[in-house]
Amino acid sequence: MRILIIDDEPLAQTALANILAKRRDVERFDSADDAVEALDKLSKETYDVLLLDINMPEISGIELLDRINRHDRPVPSVVFVTAHEEYALTAFEKHAVDYVLKPFSAERIDEALDVAFRRSVGERAAKLVEAMPQLQKLSQRPTVRIAIRAKGRILFIEPGDVIAVQAEGNYVLLQRAGGSYLLRESISVMAEKLKPYGFIRIHRSVLVNASFVEEIQPWPTGEYGLRVKGGKEYTVTRTYKKNLKDIATAWIGMEGFGER
């Protein structure tokens, strides 16, 4: 990853630089004291990720992003790093990858960079997809993200990063490899919204991302055991076992599967 830090606070610049220096996946990083210097660097170099403050002199971080979006060059993934919580909705509308509030921890910045890196890789892959006519419809699918307020910050999660969704009273628990997050929503609404992204319902209170499923084990009771990457196991009830057929595009030697 090539990263540009844009922040007029020297202490914040130094803290971010120290975090980046410890990451093996960062090829190089530069710093800019304001948006004017950032525009100059962006005209000469290509970056994968911007760590961008909002409240800066002359040109704000939001205005800088608007200017970048008007150019023909590829737009880097943007992680806002700011002390101002009130701009979170605007950041989401500008398609920011994440929104980190100051003061931040190294773990929080690392988490945001992990998401930004996956998005950068995904966007490069999407350019290849665009060259394949039979997959153009997939490349035109709009990016969908889930916004979650957690511990004084707003986290944007892509559905493809979610392993499973489990009902918890009036909430649902979104389980990722890097942690779990609560969202105030019903499991039925989540099932409808996430169905186009490969999620299947296996229980009245559980959805799983089909791409994370590693093993299915039939049980004498007519139910199934389902294991996802990472080792967690779930019960597939008889009511929803027919949905297991959606896990794979082809089944070999599995005639009558799910019909018991």
C-alpha positions as semicolon CSV with decimal commas, in nm:
position;residue;x (nm);y (nm);z (nm)
1;M;0,000;0,000;0,000
2;R;0,107;0,355;-0,074
3;I;-0,040;0,595;0,178
4;L;-0,063;0,973;0,210
5;I;-0,122;1,129;0,553
6;I;-0,300;1,465;0,529
7;D;-0,319;1,641;0,865
8;D;-0,216;1,986;0,990
9;E;-0,145;1,855;1,342
10;P;0,221;1,745;1,379
11;L;0,144;1,509;1,668
12;A;-0,125;1,330;1,466
13;Q;0,110;1,304;1,166
14;T;0,382;1,152;1,383
15;A;0,145;0,906;1,549
16;L;0,011;0,787;1,213
17;A;0,362;0,763;1,065
18;N;0,476;0,545;1,357
19;I;0,182;0,308;1,300
20;L;0,247;0,284;0,925
21;A;0,618;0,220;0,976
22;K;0,535;-0,105;1,159
23;R;0,313;-0,249;0,885
24;R;0,470;-0,485;0,633
25;D;0,204;-0,418;0,371
26;V;0,287;-0,044;0,349
27;E;0,530;0,009;0,062
28;R;0,572;0,380;0,130
29;F;0,398;0,671;0,295
30;D;0,419;1,049;0,268
31;S;0,275;1,337;0,468
32;A;0,108;1,664;0,375
33;D;0,045;1,952;0,617
34;D;-0,268;2,072;0,437
35;A;-0,492;2,008;0,136
36;V;-0,289;2,233;-0,094
37;E;0,027;2,029;-0,036
38;A;-0,177;1,711;-0,069
39;L;-0,309;1,814;-0,412
40;D;0,048;1,879;-0,526
41;K;0,163;1,535;-0,411
42;L;-0,142;1,366;-0,566
43;S;-0,061;1,528;-0,900
44;K;0,283;1,368;-0,897
45;E;0,234;1,037;-0,716
46;T;-0,023;0,760;-0,698
47;Y;-0,156;0,653;-0,358
48;D;-0,380;0,365;-0,255
49;V;-0,507;0,518;0,070
50;L;-0,551;0,867;0,214
51;L;-0,552;0,917;0,593
52;L;-0,740;1,246;0,583
53;D;-0,822;1,503;0,852
54;I;-1,136;1,715;0,805
55;N;-1,072;2,042;0,987
56;M;-0,776;2,199;0,803
57;P;-0,696;2,560;0,699
58;E;-0,808;2,697;0,360
59;I;-0,942;2,369;0,219
60;S;-1,117;2,114;0,442
61;G;-1,079;1,740;0,404
62;I;-1,431;1,714;0,262
63;E;-1,356;1,984;0,001
64;L;-1,029;1,812;-0,087
65;L;-1,210;1,486;-0,152
66;D;-1,461;1,667;-0,375
67;R;-1,174;1,807;-0,583
68;I;-1,008;1,467;-0,612
69;N;-1,337;1,310;-0,726
70;R;-1,363;1,561;-1,011
71;H;-1,037;1,442;-1,164
72;D;-1,008;1,156;-1,412
73;R;-0,740;0,979;-1,208
74;P;-0,835;0,687;-0,981
75;V;-0,952;0,799;-0,638
76;P;-0,763;0,641;-0,345
77;S;-0,952;0,475;-0,063
78;V;-1,017;0,739;0,204
79;V;-1,007;0,694;0,581
80;F;-1,110;1,009;0,766
81;V;-0,914;1,061;1,089
82;T;-1,072;1,349;1,277
83;A;-1,184;1,483;1,612
84;H;-1,523;1,585;1,468
85;E;-1,796;1,323;1,495
86;E;-2,061;1,535;1,321
87;Y;-1,914;1,483;0,974
88;A;-1,960;1,105;0,976
89;L;-2,274;1,106;0,759
90;T;-2,107;1,331;0,502
91;A;-1,806;1,098;0,498
92;F;-2,034;0,804;0,429
93;E;-2,196;0,994;0,140
94;K;-1,850;1,059;-0,003
95;H;-1,782;0,682;0,004
96;A;-1,517;0,693;0,274
97;V;-1,388;0,351;0,376
98;D;-1,386;0,432;0,748
99;Y;-1,423;0,718;0,996
100;V;-1,180;0,719;1,288
101;L;-1,222;0,960;1,577
102;K;-0,928;1,119;1,757
103;P;-0,771;1,027;1,990
104;F;-0,714;0,697;1,812
105;S;-0,530;0,379;1,898
106;A;-0,288;0,187;1,678
107;E;-0,534;-0,103;1,671
108;R;-0,812;0,122;1,540
109;I;-0,594;0,262;1,259
110;D;-0,475;-0,089;1,170
111;E;-0,836;-0,204;1,145
112;A;-0,925;0,085;0,913
113;L;-0,619;0,018;0,695
114;D;-0,709;-0,350;0,667
115;V;-1,050;-0,252;0,530
116;A;-0,897;0,008;0,296
117;F;-0,645;-0,244;0,165
118;R;-0,917;-0,498;0,086
119;R;-1,117;-0,231;-0,093
120;S;-0,814;-0,123;-0,300
121;V;-0,746;-0,481;-0,404
122;G;-1,114;-0,529;-0,485
123;E;-1,128;-0,219;-0,701
124;R;-0,826;-0,331;-0,901
125;A;-0,993;-0,667;-0,955
126;A;-1,312;-0,489;-1,063
127;K;-1,124;-0,324;-1,348
128;L;-1,038;-0,668;-1,481
129;V;-1,398;-0,776;-1,446
130;E;-1,511;-0,481;-1,657
131;A;-1,315;-0,626;-1,948
132;M;-1,523;-0,944;-1,937
133;P;-1,864;-0,884;-2,099
134;Q;-2,028;-1,182;-1,931
135;L;-1,952;-1,033;-1,587
136;Q;-2,029;-0,666;-1,656
137;K;-2,357;-0,682;-1,465
138;L;-2,169;-0,783;-1,152
139;S;-1,920;-0,499;-1,192
140;Q;-2,206;-0,249;-1,210
141;R;-2,356;-0,356;-0,875
142;P;-2,340;-0,056;-0,638
143;T;-2,118;-0,084;-0,332
144;V;-2,326;-0,161;-0,025
145;R;-2,199;-0,096;0,325
146;I;-2,348;-0,117;0,670
147;A;-2,295;0,180;0,903
148;I;-2,262;0,088;1,272
149;R;-2,214;0,320;1,566
150;A;-1,981;0,156;1,817
151;K;-1,772;0,295;2,102
152;G;-1,785;0,659;1,992
153;R;-1,713;0,590;1,626
154;I;-1,899;0,496;1,311
155;L;-1,775;0,184;1,137
156;F;-1,854;0,097;0,776
157;I;-1,871;-0,276;0,706
158;E;-1,896;-0,439;0,366
159;P;-2,140;-0,734;0,357
160;G;-1,870;-0,957;0,211
161;D;-1,665;-0,921;0,530
162;V;-1,948;-1,049;0,750
163;I;-1,932;-1,421;0,834
164;A;-2,269;-1,455;1,005
165;V;-2,559;-1,253;1,144
166;Q;-2,732;-1,367;1,462
167;A;-3,045;-1,227;1,628
168;E;-2,994;-1,080;1,977
169;G;-3,332;-0,956;2,100
170;N;-3,412;-0,630;1,917
171;Y;-3,060;-0,631;1,767
172;V;-2,853;-0,844;1,533
173;L;-2,490;-0,938;1,595
174;L;-2,269;-0,907;1,286
175;Q;-1,977;-1,146;1,318
176;R;-1,651;-1,076;1,134
177;A;-1,307;-1,231;1,161
178;G;-1,190;-0,916;1,339
179;G;-1,474;-0,883;1,587
180;S;-1,851;-0,860;1,634
181;Y;-2,083;-0,559;1,622
182;L;-2,442;-0,497;1,729
183;L;-2,690;-0,332;1,494
184;R;-3,046;-0,239;1,585
185;E;-3,235;-0,430;1,317
186;S;-3,445;-0,746;1,286
187;I;-3,304;-1,069;1,148
188;S;-3,582;-1,081;0,887
189;V;-3,492;-0,739;0,749
190;M;-3,124;-0,834;0,739
191;A;-3,207;-1,159;0,557
192;E;-3,389;-0,964;0,286
193;K;-3,117;-0,699;0,250
194;L;-2,826;-0,943;0,248
195;K;-2,975;-1,217;0,027
196;P;-2,827;-1,067;-0,295
197;Y;-2,481;-1,089;-0,135
198;G;-2,475;-1,461;-0,071
199;F;-2,631;-1,481;0,273
200;I;-2,863;-1,772;0,351
201;R;-3,090;-1,829;0,646
202;I;-3,015;-2,152;0,833
203;H;-3,212;-2,088;1,152
204;R;-3,489;-1,852;1,262
205;S;-3,217;-1,641;1,427
206;V;-2,908;-1,703;1,209
207;L;-2,783;-1,602;0,863
208;V;-2,449;-1,717;0,722
209;N;-2,238;-1,588;0,437
210;A;-2,219;-1,882;0,194
211;S;-1,863;-1,791;0,092
212;F;-1,740;-1,870;0,448
213;V;-1,903;-2,215;0,474
214;E;-1,647;-2,497;0,488
215;E;-1,843;-2,806;0,590
216;I;-2,196;-2,944;0,629
217;Q;-2,269;-3,251;0,842
218;P;-2,611;-3,427;0,827
219;W;-2,755;-3,535;1,161
220;P;-2,997;-3,825;1,235
221;T;-3,254;-3,571;1,355
222;G;-3,294;-3,433;1,004
223;E;-3,099;-3,120;1,096
224;Y;-2,748;-3,032;0,979
225;G;-2,433;-2,904;1,142
226;L;-2,262;-2,624;0,950
227;R;-1,904;-2,506;1,008
228;V;-1,764;-2,175;0,881
229;K;-1,405;-2,058;0,837
230;G;-1,253;-2,009;1,178
231;G;-1,419;-2,318;1,321
232;K;-1,749;-2,181;1,454
233;E;-2,040;-2,423;1,411
234;Y;-2,412;-2,361;1,366
235;T;-2,724;-2,576;1,357
236;V;-2,927;-2,580;1,036
237;T;-3,287;-2,651;1,136
238;R;-3,521;-2,862;0,924
239;T;-3,726;-2,554;0,834
240;Y;-3,431;-2,391;0,658
241;K;-3,227;-2,690;0,534
242;K;-3,358;-2,638;0,180
243;N;-3,156;-2,313;0,171
244;L;-2,832;-2,514;0,186
245;K;-2,864;-2,575;-0,187
246;D;-2,776;-2,209;-0,242
247;I;-2,429;-2,253;-0,092
248;A;-2,281;-2,404;-0,408
249;T;-2,354;-2,347;-0,777
250;A;-2,311;-2,719;-0,847
251;W;-2,352;-3,033;-0,638
252;I;-2,185;-3,360;-0,738
253;G;-2,320;-3,692;-0,612
254;M;-2,573;-3,516;-0,391
255;E;-2,907;-3,616;-0,542
256;G;-3,188;-3,564;-0,297
257;F;-2,973;-3,340;-0,075
258;G;-3,181;-3,149;0,180
259;E;-3,500;-3,343;0,104
260;R;-3,502;-3,572;0,408
